[in-house]
């Protein structure tokens, strides 16, 4: 799994001009799922996202987590995070998981994050064309790829 995490003052996602998810202070997360992903990848990300210290403390140092600030999360599925642009100019999405694999993992990620943080995770609509609006605070943008992390841990 691959995520792009953005610290935001606010964010929302629309599908067919209807807002399906809206948050204030918190994290806007784009989630890419590939064919080889499992619940282990999601579990790793849930723990990492819950503990990621990217919010400022009273001294202006990034020392606080989403849990510490009681922030919100907007999670949007985005298969284009697995775009391969090595050949030509038209990206290939062959590594992106098909809906029969991706939807259950996406739903598992929503449920797990909600339970871990004790909040309702807001979402887009899987597979829909959406418009995402956000005000990135910082800007702070973090990219995590579980294959890079989990494969590194297996090698050590």
Helices and strands as residue ranges (DSSP letters): E 2-15, E 18-23, E 26-32, H 39-51, E 55-56, E 62-64, H 66-69, E 72-77, G 79-82, H 99-117, E 122-123, E 130-145, H 146-155
